[in-house]
Amino acid sequence: MISEAIELPSLDLRGLKQLYVLRREEEVYDFLINDYFLFSFLSEAYDKINKYFEDSSKVFLEVVTDPEIEDEELLISIHTNLRPDEAFNRLSRLDKEWWLNTPTYARKKICIDLDFK
């Protein structure tokens, strides 16, 4: 399936691997084949996360199933060594200042959360 993803011109899979640590790479690629419009949001999300969390984090990307709706989504996990209260404050600012203003169709496919070291 990875070879199919490489044929899609709007996806720069090498670039994605430079931004995120991919968990179960092939699942991520397969997901993006079906929802390739998300690639630009993933690039922007990484830039925003880097702005709010700076060098205190590593950013992971994986496909997960949302148990509430039994549908797959991309999970962006911000793996940080910040104190939990500081990390949650930064995530809240990221949500208010950027994420909640992105189109609903992107927010239905991507979840951003914290993961502590």
C-alpha positions, 0 to 999 in steps of 0.5 A, spaced: 500 500 500 505 504 501 507 504 493 500 507 492 501 513 497 507 515 493 503 516 487 499 521 490 502 528 488 499 532 494 502 527 499 510 528 501 511 522 505 518 523 506 516 530 509 511 527 513 516 522 516 521 528 518 516 532 522 512 526 526 515 520 529 510 515 525 507 509 529 504 503 524 507 507 518 503 503 513 496 505 517 498 512 517 499 512 509 493 508 508 489 513 512 492 519 508 490 515 501 483 516 503 484 523 506 489 526 502 487 533 504 489 532 511 496 533 509 496 540 509 493 540 516 498 535 518 504 540 516 500 546 519 499 542 526 506 541 526 508 548 525 503 550 531 505 545 536 512 547 535 511 554 536 507 552 543 511 546 545 518 548 542 524 543 543 520 540 549 516 535 545 517 530 540 510 529 536 507 522 534 502 520 529 498 514 528 491 512 526 486 510 532 479 508 533 475 513 536 471 508 541 465 513 541 463 513 534 467 507 532 471 510 526 478 511 525 482 518 526 489 520 526 492 522 533 497 527 534 501 525 540 505 531 543 510 527 547 513 532 552 517 533 559 513 539 561 510 539 568 502 537 566 499 543 568 504 547 563 503 542 558 495 542 559 495 550 559 499 550 552 495 545 549 489 549 551 492 555 548 493 551 541 486 549 541 483 556 542 488 560 538 488 555 532 485 548 532 478 550 534 478 555 528 480 550 523 475 547 518 470 542 522 472 536 516 479 536 519 477 536 526 473 530 525 479 526 522 485 529 527 485 529 534 491 532 538 493 530 545 498 530 550 503 524 552 508 525 558 515 522 558 
